[in-house]
Amino acid sequence: MVVGDFPIETDTLVIGAGPGGYVAAIRAAQLGQKVTIVEKGTLGGVCLNVGCIPSKALISAGHRYEHAKHSEDMGISAENVTVDFSKVQAWKGTVVKKLTGGVEGLLKGNKVDIVSGEAYFVDANSVRVMTENSAQTYTFKNAIIATGSTPIELPAFKYSKRVINSTGALALQEIPSSMVVIGGGYIGTELGGAYANFGTKVTILEGMDEILSGFEKQMSALVKRNLKKKGAEIITKASAKSVEETENGVVVTYEAKGEEQKVEADYVLVTVGRRPNTDELGLEQLGIKMSDRGVIEIDKQCRTSVSNIYAIGDIVQGPPLAHKASYEGKIAAEAIAGHSSEIDYLAIPAVVFSEPELASVGYTEKQAKDEGIDAAAAKFPFAANGRALSLNMTDGFMKLVTRKEDGLVIGAQIAGPGASDMIAELGLAIEAGMTAEDIAMTIHAHPTLGEITMEAAEVALGSPIHIIK
């Protein structure tokens, strides 16, 4: 007997239930569409299950441990501080479970049909969804592809028990005594920093001149200094060559300064980027245009070269950020509903949960000048803020980038505690077309880290109160 001979009809089919897919499905349902979402794994995708959320939980636990051990300068000391890592992992799991359960509740509450299985395009209006035991055809008017990405595996570093990716690093059942991290981007820096807080001897091998090369050097330098304080070794301009796996660890061979060297560790964590999940979907036979790397080409409404099929998130051009995927999901759903919504990435923030946190939105000073914008940068230090002092966390600064002719805010960079939360105000300022004067005239509560935004705006106006002009 053949299962699923009769096609099931839907208005909009969403493939992938990560932060792009489930948001797109909900928005499409809100706009009156009959929506079906297909997910081969767990609702919430990589971000909720093995990415953004569990990594931040691990980072938070590491901070608690670090603060418990090192708060003597505030008059607080503790003896015999220990970590039960199995409990840390169990707590992390409860956080993930709450959120994935919440996603399911939101989808069902918006009357989205949830289907488990792998989707394969038959033609531009139908897919075949397959499980181990069955197959079912779904027909649709429009489809949104939101299949996310997968960690890149280096040929010389095949994943194994001791050679792991970010998913493996989040699932470790013990705190390693040592770890080599290949790649000093945001994933490698965040996870390396988390384990360094737990006492792991971390060695970061980065091919570029600096770690976190997507951020200004004066920002990444603060992170580098803090990692070194925790005993981490950072080797830049380094090329990882090979790994020898033993029963209890690895020996990594790398080249730096023209010399081959070796480093031993319990594990090697490979974080050299991610590749889009666009294979095994049947996209080629539909004629959907893609780059050599499998990145799908889209227009301003997330529409692919096949007019009724849309693509969002890590499988399209741009940084692999969960909030970018969610934003694009809303645009695609609204475009399908006939709205004029279009993507605009100017005010999309980038955040690293390092120590200190880094956040950036809009133009950097260099980017503005490279594009011929006559811009100015105003800088205010965390060390001059009362709340930062009372938190005993004064490393960092905010830089506000404004257009000289009218003071329009076009960018901001923050390095410091709470940067991930503070960047939202600057994103809003850019989106709303606000000037430095608008921010300076907005009363900010005292004592808060948020005041730094107001203070930086006053620097931009040439009338700072809490630093000498």
C-alpha positions as CSV (number, residue, x, y, z in Angstrom):
1,M,0.0,0.0,0.0
2,V,1.3,3.4,-1.0
3,V,0.9,6.0,1.8
4,G,0.1,9.6,0.9
5,D,-1.3,9.3,-2.7
6,F,-3.6,12.3,-2.3
7,P,-2.0,15.7,-2.2
8,I,-2.7,18.0,0.8
9,E,-3.3,21.6,-0.2
10,T,-2.0,24.7,1.6
11,D,-1.6,28.3,0.8
12,T,2.0,28.8,2.1
13,L,4.4,26.1,2.8
14,V,7.4,26.9,5.0
15,I,10.4,24.5,5.0
16,G,12.4,24.8,8.2
17,A,11.2,25.8,11.7
18,G,14.1,27.8,12.9
19,P,13.9,31.5,13.9
20,G,13.3,32.4,10.2
21,G,10.8,29.7,9.3
22,Y,8.6,29.7,12.4
23,V,8.4,33.5,12.4
24,A,7.5,33.5,8.7
25,A,4.8,30.8,9.3
26,I,3.2,32.8,12.2
27,R,3.2,36.1,10.2
28,A,1.8,34.4,7.2
29,A,-1.0,32.9,9.3
30,Q,-1.7,36.3,10.9
31,L,-2.2,37.6,7.4
32,G,-4.9,35.1,6.6
33,Q,-3.0,32.4,4.8
34,K,-3.4,28.7,5.4
35,V,0.1,27.7,6.5
36,T,2.0,24.4,6.7
37,I,5.5,24.2,8.2
38,V,7.8,21.3,7.6
39,E,10.8,20.5,9.9
40,K,13.0,17.4,9.7
41,G,14.6,18.1,13.2
42,T,13.3,19.9,16.2
43,L,11.2,23.0,16.3
44,G,13.3,26.1,16.8
45,G,16.1,25.0,14.5
46,V,19.8,25.3,15.2
47,C,19.4,28.6,17.1
48,L,17.1,27.4,19.9
49,N,18.5,23.8,20.1
50,V,22.2,23.8,19.5
51,G,23.1,27.5,18.8
52,C,22.2,30.9,20.2
53,I,20.2,29.9,23.2
54,P,22.2,27.0,24.7
55,S,25.5,28.8,24.1
56,K,24.3,31.9,25.9
57,A,23.1,29.6,28.8
58,L,26.6,28.1,29.0
59,I,28.2,31.6,28.8
60,S,25.9,32.8,31.7
61,A,26.8,29.8,33.8
62,G,30.5,30.4,33.2
63,H,30.1,34.0,34.3
64,R,28.4,32.9,37.5
65,Y,31.3,30.6,38.3
66,E,33.9,33.2,37.4
67,H,32.3,35.8,39.6
68,A,32.0,33.4,42.5
69,K,35.7,32.7,42.4
70,H,36.9,36.3,41.7
71,S,35.1,39.0,43.5
72,E,37.6,39.7,46.2
73,D,38.1,43.3,45.2
74,M,34.4,43.9,46.1
75,G,35.0,42.3,49.5
76,I,33.4,39.0,48.6
77,S,35.3,35.8,48.7
78,A,34.3,32.2,48.5
79,E,36.2,29.0,49.2
80,N,35.9,25.7,47.3
81,V,33.7,26.9,44.5
82,T,32.9,23.9,42.4
83,V,31.0,23.2,39.2
84,D,28.7,20.2,38.7
85,F,28.8,20.3,34.9
86,S,26.1,17.7,34.5
87,K,23.7,20.0,36.3
88,V,24.9,22.9,34.2
89,Q,24.0,20.9,31.1
90,A,20.7,19.8,32.6
91,W,19.8,23.5,33.4
92,K,20.8,24.5,29.9
93,G,18.4,21.8,28.6
94,T,15.5,23.1,30.5
95,V,16.0,26.6,29.0
96,V,16.0,25.0,25.5
97,K,13.0,22.9,26.2
98,K,10.9,25.8,27.4
99,L,11.7,27.8,24.3
100,T,11.1,24.9,21.8
101,G,7.8,24.1,23.6
102,G,6.9,27.8,23.3
103,V,7.5,27.7,19.6
104,E,5.2,24.7,19.2
105,G,2.5,26.5,21.2
106,L,2.8,29.7,19.1
107,L,2.5,27.8,15.8
108,K,-0.5,25.8,17.0
109,G,-2.0,28.9,18.5
110,N,-1.8,30.5,15.1
111,K,-3.3,27.4,13.4
112,V,-0.2,26.5,11.5
113,D,0.0,22.8,10.5
114,I,3.2,21.3,11.8
115,V,4.6,18.4,9.7
116,S,7.7,16.4,10.6
117,G,9.9,15.1,7.7
118,E,12.2,16.1,4.9
119,A,10.9,18.2,2.0
120,Y,11.9,17.7,-1.6
121,F,10.5,19.9,-4.4
122,V,8.6,18.0,-7.1
123,D,7.9,21.2,-9.0
124,A,7.2,24.9,-8.4
125,N,3.9,24.1,-6.6
126,S,4.4,20.9,-4.8
127,V,6.8,19.1,-2.5
128,R,7.2,15.5,-1.3
129,V,7.6,15.3,2.5
130,M,9.3,12.0,3.5
131,T,9.9,10.2,6.8
132,E,11.4,6.8,7.5
133,N,8.0,5.2,7.0
134,S,6.0,7.4,4.7
135,A,5.8,10.0,2.1
136,Q,3.2,12.7,1.5
137,T,2.7,15.3,-1.3
138,Y,1.8,18.9,-0.4
139,T,0.7,21.4,-3.0
140,F,1.1,25.2,-2.3
141,K,0.6,28.6,-3.9
142,N,3.8,30.0,-2.3
143,A,6.7,28.5,-0.4
144,I,9.3,29.9,1.9
145,I,12.6,28.1,2.2
146,A,14.2,28.5,5.6
147,T,16.5,25.5,6.0
148,G,19.4,27.3,7.7
149,S,23.1,26.3,7.7
150,T,25.5,23.6,8.9
151,P,29.0,24.0,10.4
152,I,31.8,23.7,7.8
153,E,33.9,20.6,8.2
154,L,37.6,21.0,7.3
155,P,38.9,18.0,5.2
156,A,41.9,17.6,7.6
157,F,39.7,17.8,10.7
158,K,36.9,15.3,10.2
159,Y,34.4,15.4,13.1
160,S,34.8,12.6,15.6
161,K,34.8,12.1,19.3
162,R,37.6,14.6,19.9
163,V,37.2,16.8,16.8
164,I,34.0,18.7,17.4
165,N,31.9,21.5,16.0
166,S,29.8,24.0,18.0
167,T,27.0,21.4,18.5
168,G,29.5,19.0,20.0
169,A,31.1,21.7,22.2
170,L,27.7,22.5,23.7
171,A,27.0,18.9,24.4
172,L,30.2,18.0,26.3
173,Q,29.5,16.1,29.6
174,E,32.7,17.3,31.3
175,I,34.8,20.5,31.5
176,P,37.8,19.9,29.3
177,S,41.2,20.6,30.9
178,S,42.3,22.0,27.5
179,M,40.8,22.9,24.1
180,V,42.1,24.1,20.8
181,V,39.7,26.4,18.9
182,I,40.2,26.7,15.2
183,G,38.7,30.0,14.1
184,G,38.5,33.2,16.2
185,G,35.1,34.5,14.9
186,Y,32.1,35.0,17.1
187,I,31.3,31.3,17.6
188,G,34.9,30.3,18.5
189,T,35.4,33.4,20.7
190,E,32.1,32.9,22.6
191,L,32.5,29.2,23.2
192,G,36.3,29.5,23.9
193,G,35.5,32.3,26.4
194,A,32.8,30.2,28.1
195,Y,35.1,27.2,28.7
196,A,37.9,29.5,29.7
197,N,35.6,30.8,32.5
198,F,35.2,27.2,33.6
199,G,38.9,26.8,33.8
200,T,39.7,25.2,30.5
201,K,43.1,26.1,29.0
202,V,42.0,27.5,25.6
203,T,44.2,28.0,22.5
204,I,42.6,29.9,19.6
205,L,44.1,29.6,16.2
206,E,43.0,32.4,13.9
207,G,44.1,32.8,10.2
208,M,43.4,36.6,10.1
209,D,45.5,39.3,11.8
210,E,43.0,39.5,14.7
211,I,40.1,37.6,16.2
212,L,36.6,38.9,15.6
213,S,37.8,40.6,12.4
214,G,34.3,41.8,11.6
215,F,34.6,44.3,14.4
216,E,36.9,47.3,14.8
217,K,40.3,46.4,16.2
218,Q,39.9,48.6,19.3
219,M,36.8,46.5,20.2
220,S,38.3,43.1,19.6
221,A,41.5,44.1,21.4
222,L,39.4,44.3,24.7
223,V,38.1,40.8,24.2
224,K,41.6,39.5,23.4
225,R,43.0,41.1,26.6
226,N,40.3,39.5,28.7
227,L,40.8,36.1,27.2
228,K,44.5,36.3,27.9
229,K,43.7,37.2,31.5
230,K,41.8,33.9,31.8
231,G,44.9,32.0,30.5
232,A,43.8,31.7,26.9
233,E,46.5,31.7,24.2
234,I,45.6,33.5,21.0
235,I,47.7,32.8,17.9
236,T,46.8,34.9,14.9
237,K,48.0,34.5,11.2
238,A,47.9,30.7,12.0
239,S,47.0,27.9,9.7
240,A,45.7,24.7,11.1
241,K,47.2,21.8,9.2
242,S,46.3,18.4,10.7
243,V,45.1,16.6,13.8
244,E,46.3,13.4,15.4
245,E,43.6,11.9,17.6
246,T,44.6,9.8,20.7
247,E,42.5,7.9,23.2
248,N,42.4,10.9,25.6
249,G,42.9,13.9,23.4
250,V,44.3,15.4,20.2
251,V,47.5,16.8,18.9
252,V,46.9,19.7,16.5
253,T,49.6,20.8,14.0
254,Y,49.5,24.4,12.8
255,E,51.7,26.8,11.0
256,A,52.5,30.3,12.3
257,K,55.3,32.7,11.4
258,G,56.5,30.2,8.8
259,E,57.1,27.4,11.3
260,E,55.1,24.3,12.0
261,Q,54.1,23.8,15.7
262,K,52.0,21.4,17.7
263,V,49.6,21.8,20.6
264,E,48.0,19.1,22.6
265,A,44.5,19.3,24.1
266,D,41.5,17.2,25.1
267,Y,39.4,18.5,22.2
268,V,39.7,20.6,19.1
269,L,36.7,22.8,18.3
270,V,36.3,23.7,14.6
271,T,34.5,27.0,14.1
272,V,35.4,28.2,10.6
273,G,32.0,29.2,9.3
274,R,28.8,27.6,8.2
275,R,27.5,26.4,4.8
276,P,23.9,26.9,3.6
277,N,21.5,23.9,3.7
278,T,20.4,24.1,0.1
279,D,21.3,20.7,-1.2
280,E,18.9,17.7,-1.3
281,L,15.9,20.0,-1.7
282,G,15.5,19.6,-5.5
283,L,16.2,23.3,-6.1
284,E,18.3,22.8,-9.2
285,Q,15.5,21.2,-11.2
286,L,13.3,24.2,-10.4
287,G,15.9,26.5,-11.9
288,I,16.4,28.5,-8.7
289,K,19.5,30.7,-9.1
290,M,22.2,30.0,-6.6
291,S,25.9,30.9,-6.1
292,D,28.7,28.3,-6.3
293,R,28.5,28.1,-2.5
294,G,24.8,27.2,-2.6
295,V,23.6,30.7,-1.5
296,I,20.1,31.4,-3.0
297,E,19.7,34.7,-4.9
298,I,16.7,36.8,-3.8
299,D,15.2,40.2,-4.5
300,K,14.2,42.9,-2.0
301,Q,11.1,40.9,-1.0
302,C,13.1,37.6,-0.5
303,R,11.7,36.2,-3.7
304,T,13.9,33.8,-5.6
305,S,14.2,33.5,-9.4
306,V,11.0,31.3,-9.2
307,S,8.4,33.9,-8.5
308,N,6.3,32.0,-5.9
309,I,9.2,30.6,-4.0
310,Y,11.0,32.7,-1.3
311,A,14.2,32.1,0.7
312,I,15.3,33.6,4.0
313,G,18.0,33.3,6.7
314,D,21.4,31.6,6.4
315,I,20.7,30.3,2.8
316,V,20.7,33.8,1.4
317,Q,23.3,36.5,1.2
318,G,24.3,38.2,4.5
319,P,25.5,37.3,8.0
320,P,24.1,34.1,9.5
321,L,22.1,35.8,12.3
322,A,18.9,34.6,13.8
323,H,17.4,38.0,14.0
324,K,18.2,38.6,10.3
325,A,16.3,35.4,9.5
326,S,13.3,36.4,11.6
327,Y,13.2,39.8,9.9
328,E,13.4,38.3,6.5
329,G,10.7,35.8,7.4
330,K,8.3,38.6,8.1
331,I,9.2,40.4,4.9
332,A,8.6,37.2,2.8
333,A,5.2,36.5,4.5
334,E,4.1,40.1,4.0
335,A,5.2,40.0,0.3
336,I,3.2,36.9,-0.3
337,A,0.2,38.7,1.2
338,G,0.6,41.5,-1.3
339,H,2.3,44.1,1.0
340,S,5.1,46.3,-0.3
341,S,7.5,45.3,2.5
342,E,11.2,45.2,1.4
343,I,14.4,44.2,3.2
344,D,16.7,47.0,4.5
345,Y,19.8,45.8,6.4
346,L,21.1,49.2,7.4
347,A,19.9,48.9,11.0
348,I,20.6,45.2,11.5
349,P,22.8,44.7,14.7
350,A,25.7,42.3,15.1
351,V,26.5,41.1,18.6
352,V,29.1,38.9,20.2
353,F,28.6,37.6,23.7
354,S,32.2,37.9,24.6
355,E,33.9,39.7,27.6
356,P,33.2,42.5,27.2
357,E,30.2,42.1,24.9
358,L,30.5,43.7,21.5
359,A,27.7,45.2,19.4
360,S,27.6,47.2,16.2
361,V,24.8,48.6,14.0
362,G,24.9,50.7,10.9
363,Y,28.1,52.3,9.6
364,T,31.5,52.2,11.3
365,E,33.5,55.3,10.9
366,K,35.7,53.7,8.3
367,Q,32.7,52.3,6.3
368,A,31.1,55.7,6.2
369,K,34.3,57.4,4.9
370,D,34.9,54.6,2.4
371,E,31.4,55.4,1.0
372,G,32.2,59.1,0.7
373,I,30.0,60.1,3.7
374,D,31.4,63.1,5.7
375,A,31.1,61.5,9.1
376,A,32.3,62.1,12.6
377,A,32.8,59.7,15.5
378,A,32.0,60.5,19.2
379,K,33.3,58.2,21.9
380,F,32.3,57.8,25.5
381,P,34.0,55.4,28.0
382,F,32.2,53.0,30.3
383,A,34.7,54.0,33.0
384,A,33.0,57.4,33.2
385,N,29.6,55.8,33.9
386,G,28.3,55.4,37.5
387,R,26.4,52.2,36.8
388,A,29.4,50.5,35.1
389,L,31.6,51.5,38.1
390,S,29.0,50.1,40.6
391,L,29.0,46.8,38.5
392,N,32.8,46.8,38.7
393,M,32.8,46.4,34.9
394,T,34.4,49.4,33.3
395,D,36.1,48.0,30.3
396,G,34.8,49.4,27.1
397,F,33.3,52.4,25.2
398,M,30.5,53.5,22.9
399,K,31.2,55.1,19.6
400,L,28.5,57.1,17.9
401,V,28.9,57.7,14.1
402,T,27.0,60.8,12.8
403,R,26.8,62.6,9.5
404,K,28.5,66.0,9.9
405,E,26.1,68.0,7.9
406,D,23.1,67.4,10.1
407,G,24.1,65.1,13.0
408,L,22.1,62.2,11.7
409,V,23.0,59.0,13.5
410,I,24.2,56.5,10.9
411,G,26.1,54.0,13.1
412,A,27.2,52.9,16.5
413,Q,29.7,50.5,18.1
414,I,29.6,49.3,21.7
415,A,32.2,47.3,23.6
416,G,31.2,46.8,27.2
417,P,28.7,45.1,29.7
418,G,25.2,45.1,28.4
419,A,26.2,46.0,24.8
420,S,23.8,43.4,23.4
421,D,20.9,45.2,25.0
422,M,22.1,48.8,24.5
423,I,22.5,48.4,20.8
424,A,18.7,48.3,20.3
425,E,18.3,52.0,21.1
426,L,20.9,52.9,18.4
427,G,19.2,50.6,15.9
428,L,15.9,52.4,16.5
429,A,17.7,55.8,16.2
430,I,19.0,54.8,12.8
431,E,15.7,53.3,11.6
432,A,13.8,56.4,12.8
433,G,16.2,58.9,11.2
434,M,17.2,60.4,14.6
435,T,20.0,62.9,15.2
436,A,22.5,63.1,18.0
437,E,20.5,66.0,19.4
438,D,17.4,63.8,19.5
439,I,19.2,61.3,21.7
440,A,20.9,63.9,23.8
441,M,17.6,65.6,24.5
442,T,16.0,62.2,25.6
443,I,16.1,61.9,29.4
444,H,17.8,58.6,30.3
445,A,17.4,57.1,33.8
446,H,20.2,57.4,36.3
447,P,22.3,55.4,37.2
448,T,22.1,53.1,34.1
449,L,24.3,51.9,31.3
450,G,21.8,53.4,29.0
451,E,23.1,56.9,29.9
452,I,26.2,56.1,27.9
453,T,24.1,56.6,24.8
454,M,23.0,60.0,25.8
455,E,26.6,60.9,26.9
456,A,28.0,59.8,23.5
457,A,25.4,61.9,21.8
458,E,26.5,64.9,23.9
459,V,30.1,64.3,22.9
460,A,28.9,64.3,19.2
461,L,27.3,67.7,19.9
462,G,30.5,69.0,21.5
463,S,29.0,69.5,24.9
464,P,29.9,66.4,27.1
465,I,29.2,66.6,30.8
466,H,31.0,63.7,32.3
467,I,34.3,63.8,30.3
468,I,36.5,66.7,29.5
469,K,35.9,68.0,26.0
